[in-house]
Amino acid sequence: MTYPPIPPETPSNPYASPGPQPGALPSYGAASPQDAAPYGAPLYGAPPGQYPGHGGPGYPGVRGATDPDDMTLPLYKASFGAAVKRFFKGYVRFRGRASKSEYWWAQLFQVLISIVLVIVLLAVTMPQVMDLPRSEANRLSGDQAAMLEWMINTPSVAVVLGILVLYSLAILLPNLALGWRRLQDANVPGGWTFATLAFQVLSNLPIIGSLISMGALAWLIVIGTLSTKPEGQRFDRPV
């Protein structure tokens, strides 16, 4: 017997590829483990927005724009200025999606403009109402139709009122488009945004009009609070 004894050889697998030997250097041009991209991260040189999660709100598989001028994808965590710019840039754009920040900053912008216009209207109207005889002022305050007729027939008041009406008409389409895209970001068909118009029309009904107006406000809040869903990307379309 040979001393020390020689252990029996382990049968080799002819289909197994040889692994790296201890201390061996990687072959020329091969990526080292330190250089490999972590699992799920975009590869080096990949264009923005191409890979899941890039520019998105942190949900796996959600694409988001990194350029405020890119209307093909929603801009998550948009600033006030960027959201207002995209609001008017997507004036009649019913394709694609819109983020919560885009929606709420645009709503704030409209509220601020409306407040300014209403303050100007009151500043122009009230002094002239105060100059009216008390009986006439009381009649106008109790009759909305008569008050509206008086405002139209008073030149300075009519100008401000006309600006307010034109502003309301100018933001109608972009509001519908923004709500449409916001719903699609939550994977809801954008056509549901037309419920806003239905609420506005029905709010003119007597007795229940105020309740319907509250319903319209609630619906706008619902649109803005719906969570982003990756499935909403099915609504993405090129510009």
C-alpha positions, 0 to 999 in steps of 0.5 A: 500500500502506498503511503499516504493513500491517494483519495479516489478521483471525483468523476468530472461532468463533461457538460460543466463549464470551468469556473474561475480559479482562485486568484485568477484575473478576469479575461480582457474586456469582461465586466467585473462583479463590481462593475455590474449593474444592480438588479433592476437598475437601468443599464449604463447609457440607457435613455431616460424613461426607457426602463421601469421606474426611471423618473417615476414616483417609486412604483416598480414598472412606472415610467415618468418624464425627466424633462418637463417638456416631455408630454409623452409621460407624466411628470412626477413631483412637478414644480408649480411652474412646470405643472402650469406650463404643462397644463397649457401645453397639453391644452387639448391633449387627451392622450397619456397620463398626468401626475398628482402634482401636475393636477394639484398645482394646476388647480391652485393656479386656477384658484389664484387667478379666479380669486384675483379676478373676483376681487377686481370685479368686487372692487369695481362693482361695489362702489357703483352699487353703493351710489345707487338709491337704497331701493334700487340696491335692495332690488338688485341684491334680491334679484339675480337676473336684474343684478346680472342685467345691471352689471352687463349694462355698466361698462366698467363692470361689464369689462371685468365680468367679460374677462372672468367669463372668457377666462372660465371658457379658456380653461374649460378644455385644458381642465377636461384634458388634465382630468382625463390624463389624471384618471388614466394615470390611475388606470381609469378611463379618462371619459369619466372626467365628463362627469365634471361637466354633468355636475356643472350643468345639474348644479343650476337646478333649483333646490338640489343645485347646491348639493350637486355643486358639492358633489362636483367639488368632491369629484374633483378631489377624487380625481386628484387623490387617485393613486398612480397605477402601473397599469395606467401606462397602457394609455401612453401614446407618442406626441 
